[in-house]
Amino acid sequence: MRRFIPALPVAVALTGALAVPATAAAAADPRPITSPYVQAAADVSASGALRRAKNIDWVRHINTGRYCVNVSEEVNLAFSVVSVELPNSNRRSFSTTPNGVCGPDSVTVYTYDLRGNYADNPFTVVVF
């Protein structure tokens, strides 16, 4: 007769050990932006990581040079002005607010090189 009981704690311990790196790799919360004159703001890396934020829920890098920036429900994008800047860059950007690409509570950001090709770039978004 075989005994399988000792194998169960080993399997549970191994599963727990494998799960730890996944949680350790999770990104830390972004640093807050405390500007009282904007409704929402984000400082985003070229890979789509949210570095600093105010009233921003998440950022998703959907393809080369294309990003979705989800704005908190506290901000009504229909009555807002959105500005996107590419700091320290000679490249261009464009943004649209609610559309089918990113959804109703998001700003869609497109970043380009000087030839008009999509290119990943760090950027800032400000919602006034």
CORWO-V30897 format. One record per helix or strand. SS is the DSSP state (hx for helix, st for strand). FROM is the first residue (numbers start at 1). LEN is the number of residues. If there is no record, write none. Layout:
SS;FROM;LEN
SS;FROM;LEN
This chain:
hx;5;20
st;31;2
st;40;5
st;50;5
st;56;8
st;66;6
hx;77;3
st;82;4
st;92;8
st;103;10
st;118;1
st;123;5
